[in-house]
């Protein structure tokens, strides 16, 4: 088992071990592609908020080649963004080598010989992009420690059977390994920087990431950034690398100021439903949106009507202001109910008004009138987002969508591998690989009853 694992992973798995397999799902009956928010989208909200992105290298003083690779990678991404969008003013990406003040850094590129965490050693990764740090942290492992293990196994027929955790870590950290060549390190760095710019792995029906074009798959000969990879970044940054203006959650008990969103963007509007005494007594809610404002407070005249009652959705969408409306109810904590409304904006409007009506379990009704709730501005790439898409993209955050069951199965598999790896590592502290393989089987950790939480950025609502 472990021999197979090492040989497979020695083929340069350029990704973090916990990457979810499922990124998209195509419904052949409608030819719509459903894409989910993925962890890397978080960088769009917590990192890049200016018209220039500053990447930095601060820990590499011994090998100038790595500085050269990182600088070339950043320039390549910048040039492709400019080339595809024909807009040079908002894609300014810069690499700083040993900056005097690292407070300017939006992201760090780190080159390290071999990984420290045991889980990375067991999975054989060649690069890692952390999606949840305050800055975009990318780490590249430059030594081919995977091939070292395979070569030692060729020379020793009992290598895998006698391998212990202590021996494994000694080989990873203390043995001499060949360094990956320039092209390989360059390709791995391209892939991980793509993650930091919000890209995940492409979805493939058979899960074979070695067969897809572009730099976000696993084909090491694919060095060109595909147009569609650039367009995925544009979908996350409709105004380039500029400051994000996104609607805040609407708390019906508190004042709300007008927020701007962008034409062509997929956006998420959340409404916090008031609770009394720590309990939300609302079992139904209706939302009426007036994109051009309203001179009266008659809900029936609203072009957009959304109802969520007894778990059922009812949506009326007239006059083509919005498209792809999806509605779901969720909880932010033990008591707070939140109505999430996702939609794509396809027509400009100013100072939209909103009427919200809630219904309690006892049949009581309460109404709120929200004045000047939202304005739609034209983003730099609004036309690109609206006109150049070859498929209909629907982004889901918390609503039901075709990916859910696939995500659930994927999460179970990830948890199964995690528990198996932990048990194997613990066994290897006292026994050799042969005995551990006899005692510990991955199928014993199958997850099929207890739900495994799937990380979703419920506090990062905007796409």
SEGU-583169 format. One record per residue (C-alpha): residue in three letters; x, y, z negated; residue number from 1. Coordinates in Angstrom, 1 decimal, always signed. Each point is the difference from the previous one (the first is absolute). Layout:
% residues N
> zamar:xx:yy:zz:kemar
> ALA:X:Y:Z:NUM
...
% end
This chain:
% residues 463
> zamar:xx:yy:zz:kemar
> UNK:+0.0:+0.0:+0.0:1
> UNK:+2.5:+2.6:-1.1:2
> UNK:+2.4:-0.9:+2.8:3
> UNK:-2.8:+0.7:+2.5:4
> UNK:-0.8:+3.3:-1.8:5
> UNK:+3.6:+1.2:+0.2:6
> UNK:+0.5:-0.9:+3.7:7
> UNK:-3.3:+1.7:+1.0:8
> UNK:+0.7:+3.1:-2.0:9
> UNK:+3.6:+0.2:+1.4:10
> UNK:-1.6:+1.2:+3.2:11
> UNK:-0.1:+3.5:-1.4:12
> UNK:-3.3:+0.5:-1.7:13
> UNK:+0.1:+3.8:+0.1:14
> UNK:-2.7:+0.7:-2.5:15
> UNK:-0.9:-0.1:-3.7:16
> UNK:-1.0:-3.4:-1.3:17
> UNK:-3.4:+1.3:-1.1:18
> UNK:-1.1:+1.5:+3.4:19
> UNK:-3.5:-1.0:+0.7:20
> UNK:-0.4:-2.0:+3.1:21
> UNK:-3.3:+1.5:+1.0:22
> UNK:+0.1:+3.4:+1.6:23
> UNK:-2.8:-0.1:+2.5:24
> UNK:-2.8:-2.0:+1.4:25
> UNK:-1.5:+0.1:+3.4:26
> UNK:-3.7:-0.7:+0.5:27
> UNK:-0.2:-1.5:+3.5:28
> UNK:-3.8:+0.6:+0.1:29
> UNK:+0.4:+3.8:-0.3:30
> UNK:+3.6:+0.4:+1.0:31
> UNK:+0.5:+2.1:-3.1:32
> UNK:+3.2:-0.2:-2.0:33
> UNK:-0.3:+0.4:-3.7:34
> UNK:+3.1:+1.3:-1.8:35
> UNK:+0.4:+0.2:-3.7:36
> UNK:+1.9:+2.5:-2.1:37
> UNK:+3.3:-1.6:-0.8:38
> UNK:+2.5:+0.8:-2.9:39
> UNK:+2.3:+2.1:+2.2:40
> UNK:-2.7:+2.5:+0.7:41
> UNK:+0.6:+1.3:-3.5:42
> UNK:+3.2:+1.6:+1.2:43
> UNK:-2.1:+2.3:+2.2:44
> UNK:-1.6:+1.5:-3.1:45
> UNK:+2.7:-0.1:-2.6:46
> UNK:+3.1:+0.7:+2.0:47
> UNK:-0.2:+1.9:+3.2:48
> UNK:-1.6:+3.4:-0.5:49
> UNK:+2.1:+2.4:+2.1:50
> UNK:+0.7:+0.5:+3.7:51
> UNK:+3.4:-1.7:-0.5:52
> UNK:+0.9:-3.4:-1.5:53
> UNK:+3.3:-0.1:-1.8:54
> UNK:+1.5:-3.5:-0.4:55
> UNK:+3.2:-0.3:-2.0:56
> UNK:+2.9:-2.4:-0.7:57
> UNK:+1.5:+0.5:-3.4:58
> UNK:+1.6:-3.3:-0.9:59
> UNK:+2.1:-0.9:+3.0:60
> UNK:+3.6:+1.4:-0.1:61
> UNK:+1.9:-3.1:+1.2:62
> UNK:-1.4:-0.8:+3.4:63
> UNK:-0.6:+3.0:+2.4:64
> UNK:-1.5:-2.4:+2.5:65
> UNK:-3.2:-0.2:-2.1:66
> UNK:-0.3:+3.8:+0.0:67
> UNK:+0.3:-0.1:+3.8:68
> UNK:-2.7:-2.7:+0.3:69
> UNK:-2.4:+1.8:-2.3:70
> UNK:+0.5:+3.3:+1.8:71
> UNK:-0.6:-1.7:+3.4:72
> UNK:-3.1:-1.7:-1.3:73
> UNK:-1.6:+3.2:-1.3:74
> UNK:+0.9:+1.8:+3.3:75
> UNK:-1.6:-2.9:+2.0:76
> UNK:-3.3:+0.2:-1.9:77
> UNK:+0.0:+3.8:+0.4:78
> UNK:+0.6:-0.1:+3.7:79
> UNK:-2.6:-2.6:+0.7:80
> UNK:-2.6:+1.9:-2.0:81
> UNK:+0.8:+3.1:+2.0:82
> UNK:+0.0:-1.9:+3.3:83
> UNK:-3.4:-1.8:-0.5:84
> UNK:-1.8:+3.1:-1.4:85
> UNK:+1.8:+2.6:+2.1:86
> UNK:+0.2:+2.2:-3.1:87
> UNK:+3.4:+0.7:-1.5:88
> UNK:-1.0:+2.4:-2.8:89
> UNK:-1.4:-2.2:-2.6:90
> UNK:+2.1:-3.2:+0.1:91
> UNK:+3.2:+1.4:-1.4:92
> UNK:+1.8:-2.9:-1.7:93
> UNK:+3.5:+0.6:-1.5:94
> UNK:+2.6:-2.3:-1.6:95
> UNK:+2.1:+1.5:-2.8:96
> UNK:+3.2:-1.8:-0.9:97
> UNK:+1.0:+0.5:-3.7:98
> UNK:-2.2:+3.1:-0.5:99
> UNK:+1.1:+2.4:-2.8:100
> UNK:-3.5:+0.1:-1.3:101
> UNK:-2.2:-3.1:+0.5:102
> UNK:-3.2:+1.9:-1.0:103
> UNK:-0.3:+0.7:+3.8:104
> UNK:-0.3:-3.7:+0.8:105
> UNK:-3.4:-1.3:+1.1:106
> UNK:+1.5:-3.5:+0.4:107
> UNK:+3.2:-2.0:-0.7:108
> UNK:+1.7:-2.5:+2.2:109
> UNK:+2.1:-2.4:-2.1:110
> UNK:+2.5:-2.5:+1.4:111
> UNK:+0.8:-2.9:-2.4:112
> UNK:+2.0:-3.1:+0.7:113
> UNK:-2.5:-2.6:-1.5:114
> UNK:-3.2:+0.2:-2.0:115
> UNK:-0.1:-0.2:-3.8:116
> UNK:-3.5:-1.3:-0.7:117
> UNK:-0.2:-3.8:+0.1:118
> UNK:-3.3:+0.1:+1.9:119
> UNK:+1.7:+1.9:+2.8:120
> UNK:+2.9:-2.5:+0.0:121
> UNK:-2.3:-3.0:+0.2:122
> UNK:-2.0:+1.6:+2.9:123
> UNK:+3.1:+1.2:+1.9:124
> UNK:-1.1:+3.5:+0.9:125
> UNK:+2.2:+2.3:+2.0:126
> UNK:-1.7:+3.3:-0.9:127
> UNK:-2.6:+1.5:-2.3:128
> UNK:-2.2:+3.1:+0.1:129
> UNK:-1.6:+0.9:-3.3:130
> UNK:-3.5:+1.4:+0.7:131
> UNK:-0.8:+1.3:-3.5:132
> UNK:+2.9:+2.1:-1.1:133
> UNK:-0.2:+3.9:-0.3:134
> UNK:+2.4:+0.1:+3.0:135
> UNK:+0.3:-2.3:+2.9:136
> UNK:+2.7:-2.6:-1.1:137
> UNK:+1.5:-2.2:+2.7:138
> UNK:+2.6:-2.6:-0.8:139
> UNK:+2.0:-2.0:+2.6:140
> UNK:+1.9:-3.1:-0.9:141
> UNK:+3.1:+0.0:+2.2:142
> UNK:+1.6:-3.4:-0.7:143
> UNK:-1.1:-3.2:+1.7:144
> UNK:-0.3:-2.0:-3.2:145
> UNK:-2.7:-2.1:+1.6:146
> UNK:+2.4:-1.5:+2.5:147
> UNK:+2.5:-0.6:-2.7:148
> UNK:-2.4:-2.3:-1.7:149
> UNK:-0.8:-1.8:+3.2:150
> UNK:+3.7:-0.4:+0.8:151
> UNK:+0.8:-1.4:-3.4:152
> UNK:-2.8:-2.5:+0.4:153
> UNK:+1.5:-1.2:+3.3:154
> UNK:+3.2:-0.8:-1.7:155
> UNK:-1.6:-1.7:-3.1:156
> UNK:-2.8:-2.5:+0.5:157
> UNK:-1.0:+0.3:-3.7:158
> UNK:+0.0:+3.8:+0.0:159
> UNK:-3.7:+0.5:-0.2:160
> UNK:-0.7:-2.9:-2.4:161
> UNK:+2.6:+1.3:-2.5:162
> UNK:-0.8:+3.7:+0.4:163
> UNK:-0.8:+1.7:-3.3:164
> UNK:-1.1:+3.6:-0.6:165
> UNK:+3.4:+0.8:-1.6:166
> UNK:+1.8:-1.4:+3.1:167
> UNK:-2.4:+1.8:+2.4:168
> UNK:+0.6:+3.4:-1.7:169
> UNK:+3.8:-0.6:+0.0:170
> UNK:-0.1:-0.6:+3.7:171
> UNK:-2.2:+3.0:+0.7:172
> UNK:+1.8:+2.5:-2.2:173
> UNK:+3.6:-1.2:-0.2:174
> UNK:+0.9:-2.0:+3.2:175
> UNK:+1.4:+1.7:+3.1:176
> UNK:-2.6:+0.3:+2.7:177
> UNK:+0.2:+1.3:+3.6:178
> UNK:-1.5:+3.4:+0.4:179
> UNK:-2.8:+0.4:+2.5:180
> UNK:+1.2:+1.8:+3.2:181
> UNK:-0.9:+3.6:+0.8:182
> UNK:-2.9:-1.0:+2.2:183
> UNK:-1.6:-2.2:-2.6:184
> UNK:+0.3:+2.6:-2.8:185
> UNK:-1.3:+2.7:+2.3:186
> UNK:-3.0:-2.2:+0.9:187
> UNK:-0.8:-0.8:-3.6:188
> UNK:+0.3:+3.7:-0.9:189
> UNK:-2.3:+1.0:+2.8:190
> UNK:-2.6:-2.5:-1.3:191
> UNK:+0.1:+1.2:-3.6:192
> UNK:-0.1:+3.7:+0.9:193
> UNK:-3.1:-0.8:+2.0:194
> UNK:-1.6:-1.4:-3.2:195
> UNK:+0.9:+3.3:-1.8:196
> UNK:-1.7:+1.9:+2.7:197
> UNK:-3.3:-1.9:-0.7:198
> UNK:+0.3:-2.9:+2.4:199
> UNK:-0.7:-3.6:-1.1:200
> UNK:+0.7:-3.2:+2.0:201
> UNK:-2.2:-0.3:+3.1:202
> UNK:-2.9:-2.5:-0.1:203
> UNK:+0.4:-3.1:+2.2:204
> UNK:-2.7:-2.7:+0.2:205
> UNK:+2.6:-2.8:-0.6:206
> UNK:+2.0:+1.9:-2.6:207
> UNK:+3.2:-0.2:+2.2:208
> UNK:+1.7:+3.3:-0.5:209
> UNK:+3.0:-1.1:+2.1:210
> UNK:-2.2:+0.2:+3.1:211
> UNK:-1.2:+3.6:-0.1:212
> UNK:+1.7:+3.0:+1.6:213
> UNK:+1.3:+3.0:-1.9:214
> UNK:+2.1:+0.4:-3.1:215
> UNK:-2.6:-1.0:-2.6:216
> UNK:+0.0:-3.7:+1.0:217
> UNK:+2.8:-2.5:-0.6:218
> UNK:+1.5:-0.2:+3.5:219
> UNK:+3.5:+1.3:-0.5:220
> UNK:+0.4:+0.7:+3.7:221
> UNK:-2.9:+2.4:-0.1:222
> UNK:+1.7:+3.4:-0.7:223
> UNK:-2.4:+2.4:+1.7:224
> UNK:-2.6:+1.7:-2.0:225
> UNK:-3.3:-0.7:+1.8:226
> UNK:-2.4:+2.8:+0.9:227
> UNK:-2.7:-1.6:-2.2:228
> UNK:+2.3:+0.0:-3.0:229
> UNK:+0.4:+3.7:+0.4:230
> UNK:-3.8:+0.4:+0.4:231
> UNK:-0.5:-1.8:-3.3:232
> UNK:+2.2:+2.6:-1.7:233
> UNK:-2.0:+2.8:+1.7:234
> UNK:-3.2:-1.5:-1.4:235
> UNK:+1.5:+0.3:-3.4:236
> UNK:+1.3:+3.5:+0.7:237
> UNK:-2.4:+1.8:+2.3:238
> UNK:+1.9:+3.3:-0.7:239
> UNK:+3.4:-1.5:+0.1:240
> UNK:+2.1:+0.0:-3.2:241
> UNK:-1.9:+2.9:-1.4:242
> UNK:-1.7:+0.6:-3.3:243
> UNK:-3.1:-2.1:-0.4:244
> UNK:-3.4:+1.6:-0.8:245
> UNK:-2.4:-2.6:-1.1:246
> UNK:-3.4:+0.1:-1.7:247
> UNK:+0.1:-0.7:-3.7:248
> UNK:-2.4:-2.3:-1.7:249
> UNK:-3.4:+1.7:-0.6:250
> UNK:-0.9:+0.0:-3.6:251
> UNK:-3.7:+0.9:-0.1:252
> UNK:+0.3:+1.5:-3.5:253
> UNK:+2.8:+2.4:+1.0:254
> UNK:+0.5:+2.7:+2.6:255
> UNK:+1.4:-0.9:+3.4:256
> UNK:+1.9:+2.2:+2.5:257
> UNK:-0.1:-0.2:+3.7:258
> UNK:+2.6:-2.4:+1.5:259
> UNK:+1.4:-0.2:+3.5:260
> UNK:+0.4:-3.2:+2.0:261
> UNK:+1.1:-0.6:+3.5:262
> UNK:-1.8:-0.8:+3.3:263
> UNK:+0.7:-3.5:+1.1:264
> UNK:+1.1:-1.2:-3.4:265
> UNK:-1.5:-2.9:-2.0:266
> UNK:-0.9:+1.4:-3.4:267
> UNK:-1.4:-1.2:-3.2:268
> UNK:-2.5:+2.1:-2.1:269
> UNK:-0.6:-1.2:-3.6:270
> UNK:-2.8:+1.0:-2.3:271
> UNK:+0.3:-0.7:-3.7:272
> UNK:-3.4:-0.9:-1.4:273
> UNK:-0.5:+1.5:-3.5:274
> UNK:-0.4:-2.4:-2.9:275
> UNK:-1.6:+0.6:-3.4:276
> UNK:+1.4:-1.5:-3.2:277
> UNK:+2.6:-2.0:+1.9:278
> UNK:-2.6:-1.6:+2.3:279
> UNK:-1.1:+0.8:+3.5:280
> UNK:-3.7:-0.4:+0.2:281
> UNK:-0.2:+0.7:+3.7:282
> UNK:-1.2:-2.9:+2.3:283
> UNK:-0.5:+2.0:+3.1:284
> UNK:+1.5:+3.1:+1.7:285
> UNK:-0.8:+1.9:+3.2:286
> UNK:+2.3:+2.5:+1.7:287
> UNK:-1.2:+2.6:+2.6:288
> UNK:+2.7:+1.8:+1.9:289
> UNK:-0.6:+3.2:+2.0:290
> UNK:+3.2:+0.6:+2.1:291
> UNK:-1.1:+3.5:+1.1:292
> UNK:-1.4:+1.0:-3.4:293
> UNK:-3.7:+0.2:-0.9:294
> UNK:-2.4:+2.8:-0.4:295
> UNK:-2.3:-2.3:-2.1:296
> UNK:+0.4:-2.8:-2.4:297
> UNK:-2.2:-2.5:+1.8:298
> UNK:+1.9:-3.3:+0.1:299
> UNK:-2.0:-1.4:+3.0:300
> UNK:+1.5:+2.7:+2.3:301
> UNK:+3.6:-1.2:-0.6:302
> UNK:+1.7:-1.4:+3.2:303
> UNK:+1.8:-2.5:-2.2:304
> UNK:-1.8:-2.1:-2.6:305
> UNK:+1.6:-2.7:-2.1:306
> UNK:-1.8:-2.1:-2.6:307
> UNK:+1.5:-2.6:-2.3:308
> UNK:-2.7:-1.7:-2.0:309
> UNK:-0.1:-3.5:-1.5:310
> UNK:+3.1:-0.9:+1.8:311
> UNK:-1.4:+0.8:+3.4:312
> UNK:+1.3:+2.8:+2.4:313
> UNK:-2.2:+2.1:+2.2:314
> UNK:+1.8:+2.5:+2.4:315
> UNK:-1.5:+2.6:+2.4:316
> UNK:+2.6:+1.7:+2.1:317
> UNK:-1.2:+2.6:+2.4:318
> UNK:+1.7:+2.7:+2.2:319
> UNK:+3.4:-1.8:+0.1:320
> UNK:+1.8:+1.8:-2.7:321
> UNK:+1.4:-3.2:-1.5:322
> UNK:+0.6:-3.5:+1.2:323
> UNK:+0.7:-3.4:-1.6:324
> UNK:-1.7:+0.8:-3.3:325
> UNK:+0.5:-2.6:-2.7:326
> UNK:-1.4:+0.1:-3.5:327
> UNK:+1.0:-1.9:-3.2:328
> UNK:-0.5:+0.3:-3.7:329
> UNK:+2.9:-0.8:-2.4:330
> UNK:+1.3:+0.8:-3.5:331
> UNK:+3.0:+2.0:-0.9:332
> UNK:+0.0:-1.1:-3.6:333
> UNK:-2.3:-2.0:-2.2:334
> UNK:-2.9:+2.4:+0.3:335
> UNK:+0.5:+2.5:+2.8:336
> UNK:-1.9:-0.9:+3.2:337
> UNK:+1.3:+1.5:+3.2:338
> UNK:-1.7:+0.2:+3.4:339
> UNK:+2.6:-0.2:+2.8:340
> UNK:-0.9:+1.3:+3.4:341
> UNK:+2.4:-0.6:+2.8:342
> UNK:-0.3:+1.6:+3.4:343
> UNK:+1.8:+1.2:+3.1:344
> UNK:-0.5:+3.7:+0.8:345
> UNK:-0.8:+0.5:+3.7:346
> UNK:-1.4:+3.6:+0.1:347
> UNK:+1.2:+3.2:-1.7:348
> UNK:-2.2:+1.7:-2.6:349
> UNK:+0.3:+2.6:-2.7:350
> UNK:-1.3:+0.2:-3.6:351
> UNK:-2.1:-3.1:-0.1:352
> UNK:-2.6:-0.2:-2.7:353
> UNK:-1.1:-3.2:-1.8:354
> UNK:-3.0:-1.1:-2.0:355
> UNK:+0.4:-3.0:-2.4:356
> UNK:-2.9:-1.8:-1.6:357
> UNK:+0.5:-2.7:-2.6:358
> UNK:-2.7:-2.5:-1.3:359
> UNK:+0.2:-1.6:-3.4:360
> UNK:-1.2:-3.4:-0.9:361
> UNK:-3.1:+1.5:-1.6:362
> UNK:-1.0:+1.8:+3.3:363
> UNK:+1.3:+3.4:-1.1:364
> UNK:+1.5:+2.3:+2.7:365
> UNK:+2.7:+2.6:-0.2:366
> UNK:+1.1:+2.3:+2.8:367
> UNK:+3.2:+2.1:+0.6:368
> UNK:+0.5:+2.6:+2.7:369
> UNK:+3.7:+0.3:+1.1:370
> UNK:+0.8:+3.2:+1.9:371
> UNK:+2.9:+0.2:+2.5:372
> UNK:+1.3:-3.4:-0.7:373
> UNK:+2.3:-0.6:+3.0:374
> UNK:+1.4:+1.7:+3.1:375
> UNK:+1.5:-1.8:+3.0:376
> UNK:+3.1:+1.6:+1.6:377
> UNK:+1.7:-1.1:+3.2:378
> UNK:+3.2:-1.8:-0.8:379
> UNK:+3.1:+0.2:+2.3:380
> UNK:-0.7:-3.5:+1.2:381
> UNK:-3.8:+0.0:-0.1:382
> UNK:-0.3:-0.5:+3.8:383
> UNK:+2.5:-2.9:-0.2:384
> UNK:-1.9:-1.7:-2.7:385
> UNK:-3.3:+0.4:+1.8:386
> UNK:+0.9:-0.5:+3.6:387
> UNK:+3.0:-2.4:+0.2:388
> UNK:-1.2:-2.9:-2.1:389
> UNK:-0.5:-3.1:+2.1:390
> UNK:-1.9:-1.7:-2.8:391
> UNK:-2.5:+1.0:-2.6:392
> UNK:+1.7:+0.2:-3.4:393
> UNK:-2.0:-0.3:-3.2:394
> UNK:+1.9:+0.5:-3.2:395
> UNK:-1.4:-1.7:-3.1:396
> UNK:+1.0:+0.8:-3.5:397
> UNK:-2.6:-1.5:-2.3:398
> UNK:-2.9:-0.9:+2.2:399
> UNK:-0.7:-3.5:+1.3:400
> UNK:+1.9:-0.9:+3.2:401
> UNK:+1.1:-3.0:+1.9:402
> UNK:+3.4:+0.0:-1.6:403
> UNK:-1.2:-0.7:-3.5:404
> UNK:+0.0:-3.7:+0.1:405
> UNK:+3.3:-0.2:+1.8:406
> UNK:+1.5:+2.4:-2.6:407
> UNK:-1.4:-2.1:-2.8:408
> UNK:+1.6:-3.1:+1.5:409
> UNK:+3.3:+1.9:+0.6:410
> UNK:+0.0:+1.3:-3.6:411
> UNK:-0.5:-3.6:-1.3:412
> UNK:+2.9:-1.2:+2.1:413
> UNK:+2.2:+2.8:-1.2:414
> UNK:-0.9:-0.8:-3.6:415
> UNK:+0.6:-3.7:+0.6:416
> UNK:+3.5:+0.7:+1.4:417
> UNK:+0.8:+2.3:-2.9:418
> UNK:-1.0:-2.5:-2.7:419
> UNK:+1.9:-2.8:+1.8:420
> UNK:+3.1:+2.2:+0.4:421
> UNK:-0.1:+0.9:-3.7:422
> UNK:-0.4:-3.6:-1.1:423
> UNK:+2.8:-1.1:+2.3:424
> UNK:+2.3:+2.7:-1.3:425
> UNK:-0.7:-1.0:-3.6:426
> UNK:+0.6:-3.7:+0.8:427
> UNK:+3.3:+0.8:+1.7:428
> UNK:+1.4:+1.5:-3.2:429
> UNK:+0.2:-3.6:-1.4:430
> UNK:-0.1:-2.4:+2.9:431
> UNK:+1.2:-0.3:+3.6:432
> UNK:-2.0:+0.6:+3.1:433
> UNK:-0.7:-3.7:+0.7:434
> UNK:-1.7:-0.5:-3.4:435
> UNK:-1.8:+3.3:+0.2:436
> UNK:-1.4:-0.9:+3.4:437
> UNK:-1.2:-3.3:-1.3:438
> UNK:-1.8:+1.6:-3.0:439
> UNK:-1.4:+3.2:+1.5:440
> UNK:-2.2:+0.0:+3.1:441
> UNK:-1.3:+3.2:+1.6:442
> UNK:-3.5:-1.6:+0.5:443
> UNK:-0.3:-0.2:-3.8:444
> UNK:-0.2:+3.8:-0.1:445
> UNK:-2.9:+0.3:+2.5:446
> UNK:-2.2:+2.9:-0.9:447
> UNK:-3.7:-0.7:+0.8:448
> UNK:-2.1:+1.0:-3.0:449
> UNK:+1.3:+3.1:-1.9:450
> UNK:+0.0:+3.1:+2.3:451
> UNK:+3.3:+1.6:+0.5:452
> UNK:+0.0:+3.8:+0.0:453
> UNK:+0.8:+1.5:+3.3:454
> UNK:+1.9:+3.3:-0.3:455
> UNK:-2.0:+2.8:+1.6:456
> UNK:+0.7:+3.7:-0.5:457
> UNK:-3.4:+0.9:-1.5:458
> UNK:+1.4:+3.3:-1.2:459
> UNK:+1.5:+0.8:+3.4:460
> UNK:-3.2:+0.5:+1.9:461
> UNK:+1.1:+1.8:+3.1:462
> UNK:+1.3:-1.5:+3.2:463
% end
